[in-house]
């Protein structure tokens, strides 16, 4: 998702309207891996929290949309 990762992945992509990516485009992408386990755990914890909050956000959006739509029925 980072700019650096996108650049690495798309540097050999081809296509005029839609970029085509082959498996070999992805296999050479460098992925930083922290040596400090506490950093890895923090990244994992933050990612899981993000997923939980996104799910809650979607539920709230659906509820708000339902309430708004009920005003027009």
Buried (B, 14 or more C-beta within 10 A) or exposed (E): EEEEBEEBBEEEEEEEEEEEBEEEBEEEEEEEEEEEEEEEEEEEEEEEEEEEEEEEEEEEEEEEEEEEEEEEE
